[in-house]
Amino acid sequence: MSACQTETPEPAPSTDATPEASGAVASGSVSVSDPFVTATPAGGTGGVFMTLTGGAMPDTLVDARSTIAERVEVHETYDAGDGLRGMRLVESGIPVGVGETVRLAPGGYHVMLLGLADELAVGDTLEMEAVFARAGAVQVRVPVVTLDRVREAM
């Protein structure tokens, strides 16, 4: 994924596949699994993807944090018309119902890393927090993968 700016159109994705599992983190009302981010140069913008699974109580992903970027935001991709897609901040958060699975994936919901302080190199692991309304901050270890992995997840 290239830079993600509010209301900026991009070509629409055309396929839908599930990425390989890379472990899970659970925190009461929600679990986080299959996180990944693409290799990105310092100063760039990266997209973090993962799967959220609801537990016995509903929850909402309201924020994300990492020291690797100037800003970390929860975004969604939307249909901008004429075959274009745009991205915007999700101000109300991403709801995760009881037992529901929500994929943060290319072409949909995602966490944006804006103004990366350091390069994200393939094989590295990014430390971040996914912040939920009920569960609070959940530590997530995010492997850095090739752009091909992101294409597979589209």
Contact map, one row per residue, 1 for C-alpha under 8 A:
1111000000000000000000000000000000000100000001100000000000000000000000000000000000000000000000000000000001000000000000000000000000000000000000000010010000
1111000000000000000000000000000000000000000011000000000000000000000000000000000000000000000000000000000000000000000000000000000000000000000000000000000000
1111100000000000000000000000000000000000000111000000000000000000000000000000000000000000000000000000000000000000000000000000000000000000000000000000000000
1111110100000000000000000000000000000000000010000000000000000000000000000000000000000010000000000000000000000001000000000000000000000000000000000000000000
0011111100000000000000000000000000000000000000000000000000000000000000000000000000000011000000000000000000000000000000000000000000000000000000000000000000
0001111100000000000000000000000000000000000000000000000000000000000000000000000000000111100000000000000000000000000000000000000000000000000000000000000000
0000111110000000000000000000000000000000000000000000000000000000000000000000000000000111000000000000000000000000000000000000000000000000000000000000000000
0001111111000000000000000000000000000000000000000000000000000000000000000000000000001110000000000000000000000000000000000000000000000000000000000000000000
0000001111100000000000000000000000000000000000000000000000000000000000000000000100011110000000000000000000000000000000000000000000000000000000000000000000
0000000111110000000000000000000000000000000000000000000000000000000000000000000000011100000000000000000000000000000000000000000000000000000000000000000000
0000000011111000000000000000000000000000000000000000000000000000000000000000000000111000000000000000000000000000000000000000000000000000000000000000000000
0000000001111100000000000000000000000000000000000000000000000000000000000000001000111000000000000000000000100000000000000000000000000000000000000000000000
0000000000111110000000000000000000000000000000000000000000000000000000000000000000000000000000000000000001100000000000000000000000000000000000000000000001
0000000000011111000000000000000000000000000000000000000000000000000000000000000000000000000000000000000000000000000000000000000000000000000000000000000001
0000000000001111100000000000000000000000000000000000000000000000000000000000000000000000000000000000000000000000000000000000000000000000000000000000000001
0000000000000111110000000000000000000000000000000000000000000000000000000000000000000000000000000000000000000000000000000000000000000000000000000000000011
0000000000000011111000000000000000000000000000000000000000000000000000000000000000000000000000000000000000000000000000000000000000000000000000000000000111
0000000000000001111100000000000000000000000000000000000000000000000000000000000000000000000000000000000000000000000000000000000000000000000000000000000110
0000000000000000111110000000000001000000000000000000000000000000000000000000000000000000000000000000000000000000000000000000000000000000000000000000100110
0000000000000000011111000000000001000000000000000000000000000000000000000000000000000000000000000000000000000000000000000000000000000000000000000000000000
0000000000000000001111100000000011000000000000000000000000000000000000000000000000000000000000000000000000000000000000000000000000000000000000000000000000
0000000000000000000111110000000011100000000000000000000000000000000000000000000000000000000000000000000000000000000000000000000000000000000000000000000000
0000000000000000000011111000000011000000000000000000000000000000000000000000000000000000000000000000000000000000000000000000000000000000000000000000000000
0000000000000000000001111100001111000000000000000000000000000000000000000000000000000000000000000000000000000000000000000000000000000000000000000000000000
0000000000000000000000111110001110000000000000000000000000000000000000000000000000000000000000000000000000000000000000000000000000000000011100000000000000
0000000000000000000000011111111100000000000000000000000000000000000000000000000000000000000000000000000000000000000000000000000000000000010000000000000000
0000000000000000000000001111111000000000000000000000000000000000000000000000000000000000000000000000000000000000000000000000000000000010010000000000000000
0000000000000000000000000111111000000000000000000000001100000000000000000000000000000000000000000000000000000000000000000000000000000010000000000000000000
0000000000000000000000000111111000000000000000000000011111100000000000000000000000000000000000000000000000000000000000000000000000000110000000000000000000
0000000000000000000000000111111100000000000000000001111011100000000000000000000000000000000000010000000000000000000000000000000000000010000000000000000000
0000000000000000000000011111111110000000000000000001111000000000000000000000000000000000000000000000000000000000000000000000000000000000000000000000000000
0000000000000000000000011100011111100000000000000111100000000000000000000000000000000000000000000000000000000000000000000000000000000000000100000000000000
0000000000000000000011111000001111100000000000000111000000000000000000000000000000000000000000000000000000000000000000000000000000000000000000000000000000
0000000000000000001111110000000111110000000000001110000000000000000000000000000000000000000000000000000000000000000000000000000000000000000000000000000000
0000000000000000000001000000000111111000000000011110000000000000000000000000000000000000000000000000000000000000000000000000000000000000000111100000000000
0000000000000000000000000000000001111100000000011100000000000000000000000000000000000000000000000000000000000000000000000000000000000000000001111000000000
0000000000000000000000000000000000111110000001111000000000000000000000000000000000000000000000000000000000000000000000000000000000000000000001111000000000
1000000000000000000000000000000000011111000001110000000000000000000000000000000000000000000000000000000000000000000000010100000000000000000000011110110000
0000000000000000000000000000000000001111100001000000000000000000000000000000000000000000000000000000000000000000000000111100000000000000000000011110000000
0000000000000000000000000000000000000111110111000000000000000000000000000000000000000000000000000000000000000000000000111000000000000000000000000000000000
0000000000000000000000000000000000000011111100000000000000000000000000000000000000000000000000000000000000000000000101111000000000000000000000000000000000
0000000000000000000000000000000000000001111100000000000000000000000000000000000000000000000000000000000000000000001111110000000000000000000000000000000000
0000000000000000000000000000000000000000111110000000000000000000000000000000000000000000000000000000000000000000011111100000000000000000000000000000000000
0010000000000000000000000000000000000001111111000000000000000000000000000000000000000000000000000000000000000000011100000000000000000000000000000000000000
0111000000000000000000000000000000000001001111100000000000000000000000000000000000000000000000000000000000000001111100000000000000000000000000000000000000
1110000000000000000000000000000000001111000111110000000000000000000000000000000000000000000000000000000000000001110100000000000000000000000000000000000000
1000000000000000000000000000000000001100000011111000000000000000000000000000000000000000000000000000000000000111100000000000000000000000000000000000000000
0000000000000000000000000000000000111100000001111100000000000000000000000000000000000000000000000000000100000111100000000000000000000000000001000000000000
0000000000000000000000000000000001111000000000111110000000000000000000000000000000000000000000000000001111000110000000000000000000000000000000000000000000
0000000000000000000000000000000111110000000000011111000000000000000000000000000000000000000000000000001110000100000000000000000000000000000000000000000000
0000000000000000000000000000000111100000000000001111100000000000000000000000000000000000000000000000111100000000000000000000000000000000000000000000000000
0000000000000000000000000000011110000000000000000111110000000000000000000000000000000000000000010000111100000000000000000000000000000000000000000000000000
0000000000000000000000000000011100000000000000000011111000000000000000000000000000000000000000010011110000000000000000000000000000000000000000000000000000
0000000000000000000000000000111000000000000000000001111111100000000000000000000000000000000000011111100000000000000000000000000000000000000000000000000000
0000000000000000000000000001111000000000000000000000111111000000000000000000000000000000000000001111000000000000000000000000000000000000000000000000000000
0000000000000000000000000001100000000000000000000000011111000000000000000000000000000000000000000110000000000000000000000000000000000000000000000000000000
0000000000000000000000000000110000000000000000000000011111100000000000000000000000000000000000001100000000000000000000000000000000000000000000000000000000
0000000000000000000000000000110000000000000000000000011111110000000000000000000000000000000000111100000000000000000000000000000000000000000000000000000000
0000000000000000000000000000110000000000000000000000010011111000000000000000000000000000000000111000000000000000000000000000000000011110000000000000000000
0000000000000000000000000000000000000000000000000000000001111100000000000000000000000000000011110000000000000000000000000000000000011100000000000000000000
0000000000000000000000000000000000000000000000000000000000111110000000000000000000000000000011110000000000000000000000000000000001111000000000000000000000
0000000000000000000000000000000000000000000000000000000000011111000000000100000000000000001111000000000000000000000000000000000000111000000000000000000000
0000000000000000000000000000000000000000000000000000000000001111100000001100000000000000000010000000000000000000000000000000000001110000000000000000000000
0000000000000000000000000000000000000000000000000000000000000111110000011100000000000000000000000000000000000010000000000000000111100000000000000000000000
0000000000000000000000000000000000000000000000000000000000000011111000010000000000000000000000000000000000000000000000000000000111100000000000000000000000
0000000000000000000000000000000000000000000000000000000000000001111110010000000000000000000000000000000000000000000000000000001110000000000000000000000000
0000000000000000000000000000000000000000000000000000000000000000111111000000000000000000000000000000000000000000000000000000000100000000000000000000000000
0000000000000000000000000000000000000000000000000000000000000000011111000000000000000000000000000000000000000000100111000000010000000000000000000000000000
0000000000000000000000000000000000000000000000000000000000000000011111110000000000000000000000000000000000000000111111000000000000000000000000000000000000
0000000000000000000000000000000000000000000000000000000000000000001111110000000000000000000000000000000000000000111110000000000000000000000000000000000000
0000000000000000000000000000000000000000000000000000000000000000000011111000000000000000000000000000000000000000111000000000000000000000000000000000000000
0000000000000000000000000000000000000000000000000000000000000001110011111100000000000000000000000000000000000011110000000000000000000000000000000000000000
0000000000000000000000000000000000000000000000000000000000000011000000111110000000000000100000000000000000000011110000000000000000000000000000000000000000
0000000000000000000000000000000000000000000000000000000000000111000000011111000000000000111010000000000000001111000000000000000000000000000000000000000000
0000000000000000000000000000000000000000000000000000000000000000000000001111100000000011110000000000000000001111000000000000000000000000000000000000000000
0000000000000000000000000000000000000000000000000000000000000000000000000111110000000011110000000000000000111100000000000000000000000000000000000000000000
0000000000000000000000000000000000000000000000000000000000000000000000000011111000001111000000000000000000111000000000000000000000000000000000000000000000
0000000000000000000000000000000000000000000000000000000000000000000000000001111100001111000000000000000000110000000000000000000000000000000000000000000000
0000000000010000000000000000000000000000000000000000000000000000000000000000111110111100000000000000000000000000000000000000000000000000000000000000000000
0000000010000000000000000000000000000000000000000000000000000000000000000000011111111100000000000000000000000000000000000000000000000000000000000000000000
0000000000000000000000000000000000000000000000000000000000000000000000000000001111111000000000000000000000000000000000000000000000000000000000000000000000
0000000000000000000000000000000000000000000000000000000000000000000000000000000111110000000000000000000000000000000000000000000000000000000000000000000000
0000000000110000000000000000000000000000000000000000000000000000000000000000001111111000000000000000000000000000000000000000000000000000000000000000000000
0000000011110000000000000000000000000000000000000000000000000000000000000000001111111100000000000000000000000000000000000000000000000000000000000000000000
0000000111110000000000000000000000000000000000000000000000000000000000000000111110111110000000000000000000100000000000000000000000000000000000000000000000
0000011111000000000000000000000000000000000000000000000000000000000000000000111100011111000000000000000000000000000000000000000000000000000000000000000000
0001111110000000000000000000000000000000000000000000000000000000000000000011110000001111100000000000000000000000000000000000000000000000000000000000000000
0000111000000000000000000000000000000000000000000000000000000000000000000011110000000111110000000000000000000000000000000000000000000000000000000000000000
0000010000000000000000000000000000000000000000000000000000000000000000001111000000000011111000000000000000000000000000000000000000000000000000000000000000
0000000000000000000000000000000000000000000000000000000000000000000000000111000000000001111111000000000000000000000000000000000000000000000000000000000000
0000000000000000000000000000000000000000000000000000000000000100000000000100000000000000111110000000000000000000000000000000000000000000000000000000000000
0000000000000000000000000000000000000000000000000000000000000100000000000000000000000000011111000000000000000000000000000000000000000000000000000000000000
0000000000000000000000000000000000000000000000000000000000011110000000000100000000000000011111100000000000000000000000000000000000000000000000000000000000
0000000000000000000000000000000000000000000000000000000000011100000000000000000000000000010111110000000000000000000000000000000000000000000000000000000000
0000000000000000000000000000000000000000000000000000000001111000000000000000000000000000000011111000000000000000000000000000000000000000000000000000000000
0000000000000000000000000000010000000000000000000001110001111000000000000000000000000000000001111101110000000000000000000000000000000000000000000000000000
0000000000000000000000000000000000000000000000000000011011100000000000000000000000000000000000111111100000000000000000000000000000000000000000000000000000
0000000000000000000000000000000000000000000000000000011111000000000000000000000000000000000000011111000000000000000000000000000000000000000000000000000000
0000000000000000000000000000000000000000000000000000111100000000000000000000000000000000000000001111100000000000000000000000000000000000000000000000000000
0000000000000000000000000000000000000000000000000000111000000000000000000000000000000000000000011111110000000000000000000000000000000000000000000000000000
0000000000000000000000000000000000000000000000000011110000000000000000000000000000000000000000011011111000000000000000000000000000000000000000000000000000
0000000000000000000000000000000000000000000000000011100000000000000000000000000000000000000000010001111100000000000000000000000000000000000000000000000000
0000000000000000000000000000000000000000000000001111000000000000000000000000000000000000000000000000111110001000000000000000000000000000000000000000000000
0000000000000000000000000000000000000000000000011111000000000000000000000000000000000000000000000000011111011110000000000000000000000000000000000000000000
0000000000000000000000000000000000000000000000001100000000000000000000000000000000000000000000000000001111111100000000000000000000000000000000000000000011
1000000000001000000000000000000000000000000000001000000000000000000000000000000000000000000000000000000111111100000000000000000000000000000000000000010011
0000000000011000000000000000000000000000000000000000000000000000000000000001110000001000000000000000000011111000000000000000000000000000000000000000000001
0000000000000000000000000000000000000000000000000000000000000000000000000001110000000000000000000000000111111100000000000000000000000000000000000000000000
0000000000000000000000000000000000000000000000000000000000000000000000000111100000000000000000000000001111111110000000000000000000000000000000000000000000
0000000000000000000000000000000000000000000000111100000000000000000000000111000000000000000000000000000111011111000000000000000000000000000000000000000000
0000000000000000000000000000000000000000000000111000000000000001000000011110000000000000000000000000000100001111100000000000000000000000000000000000000000
0001000000000000000000000000000000000000000011110000000000000000000000011110000000000000000000000000000000000111110000000000000000000000000000000000000000
0000000000000000000000000000000000000000000011110000000000000000000111111000000000000000000000000000000000000011111100000000000000000000000000000000000000
0000000000000000000000000000000000000000001111000000000000000000000011111000000000000000000000000000000000000001111100000000000000000000000000000000000000
0000000000000000000000000000000000000000011110000000000000000000000011100000000000000000000000000000000000000000111110000000000000000000000000000000000000
0000000000000000000000000000000000000000111111000000000000000000000111000000000000000000000000000000000000000000111111100000000000000000000000000000000000
0000000000000000000000000000000000000000011000000000000000000000000111000000000000000000000000000000000000000000001111100000000000000000000000000000000000
0000000000000000000000000000000000000000111000000000000000000000000110000000000000000000000000000000000000000000000111110000000000000000000000000000000000
0000000000000000000000000000000000000011111000000000000000000000000000000000000000000000000000000000000000000000000111111000000000000000000000000000000000
0000000000000000000000000000000000000111110000000000000000000000000000000000000000000000000000000000000000000000000001111101010000000000000000010000000000
0000000000000000000000000000000000000011100000000000000000000000000000000000000000000000000000000000000000000000000000111111000000000000000000011000000000
0000000000000000000000000000000000000110000000000000000000000000000000000000000000000000000000000000000000000000000000011111000000000000000000111100000000
0000000000000000000000000000000000000000000000000000000000000000000000000000000000000000000000000000000000000000000000001111100000000000000000111000000000
0000000000000000000000000000000000000000000000000000000000000000000000000000000000000000000000000000000000000000000000011111110000000000000000110000000000
0000000000000000000000000000000000000000000000000000000000000000000000000000000000000000000000000000000000000000000000000011111000000000000011110000000000
0000000000000000000000000000000000000000000000000000000000000000000100000000000000000000000000000000000000000000000000010001111100000000000011110000000000
0000000000000000000000000000000000000000000000000000000000000000010000000000000000000000000000000000000000000000000000000000111110000000001111000000000000
0000000000000000000000000000000000000000000000000000000000000001111000000000000000000000000000000000000000000000000000000000011111000000001111000000000000
0000000000000000000000000000000000000000000000000000000000000001110000000000000000000000000000000000000000000000000000000000001111100000111100000000000000
0000000000000000000000000000000000000000000000000000000000001011100000000000000000000000000000000000000000000000000000000000000111110000111100000000000000
0000000000000000000000000000000000000000000000000000000000001111100000000000000000000000000000000000000000000000000000000000000011111011110000000000000000
0000000000000000000000000000000000000000000000000000000000111110000000000000000000000000000000000000000000000000000000000000000001111111110000000000000000
0000000000000000000000000000000000000000000000000000000000111100000000000000000000000000000000000000000000000000000000000000000000111111000000000000000000
0000000000000000000000000000100000000000000000000000000000110000000000000000000000000000000000000000000000000000000000000000000000011111000000000000000000
0000000000000000000000000011110000000000000000000000000000100000000000000000000000000000000000000000000000000000000000000000000000111111110000000000000000
0000000000000000000000000000000000000000000000000000000000000000000000000000000000000000000000000000000000000000000000000000000000111111110000000000000000
0000000000000000000000000000000000000000000000000000000000000000000000000000000000000000000000000000000000000000000000000000000011110011111000000000000000
0000000000000000000000001110000000000000000000000000000000000000000000000000000000000000000000000000000000000000000000000000000011110011111100000000000000
0000000000000000000000001000000000000000000000000000000000000000000000000000000000000000000000000000000000000000000000000000001111000000111110000000000000
0000000000000000000000001000000100100000000000000000000000000000000000000000000000000000000000000000000000000000000000000000001111000000011111000000000000
0000000000000000000000000000000000100000000000000000000000000000000000000000000000000000000000000000000000000000000000000000111100000000001111100000000000
0000000000000000000000000000000000111000000000010000000000000000000000000000000000000000000000000000000000000000000000000000111100000000000111110000000000
0000000000000000000000000000000000111000000000000000000000000000000000000000000000000000000000000000000000000000000000000111110000000000000011111000000000
0000000000000000000000000000000000011110000000000000000000000000000000000000000000000000000000000000000000000000000000011111110000000000000001111100000000
0000000000000000000000000000000000011110000000000000000000000000000000000000000000000000000000000000000000000000000000001110000000000000000000111110110000
0000000000000000000000000000000000000110000000000000000000000000000000000000000000000000000000000000000000000000000000000100000000000000000000011111110000
1000000000000000000000000000000000000110000000000000000000000000000000000000000000000000000000000000000000000000000000000000000000000000000000001111111000
0000000000000000000000000000000000000000000000000000000000000000000000000000000000000000000000000000000000000000000000000000000000000000000000000111111100
0000000000000000001000000000000000000100000000000000000000000000000000000000000000000000000000000000000000000000000000000000000000000000000000001111111110
1000000000000000000000000000000000000100000000000000000000000000000000000000000000000000000000000000000001000000000000000000000000000000000000001111111111
0000000000000000000000000000000000000000000000000000000000000000000000000000000000000000000000000000000000000000000000000000000000000000000000000011111111
0000000000000000111000000000000000000000000000000000000000000000000000000000000000000000000000000000000000000000000000000000000000000000000000000001111111
0000000000000001111000000000000000000000000000000000000000000000000000000000000000000000000000000000000011000000000000000000000000000000000000000000111111
0000000000001111100000000000000000000000000000000000000000000000000000000000000000000000000000000000000011100000000000000000000000000000000000000000011111
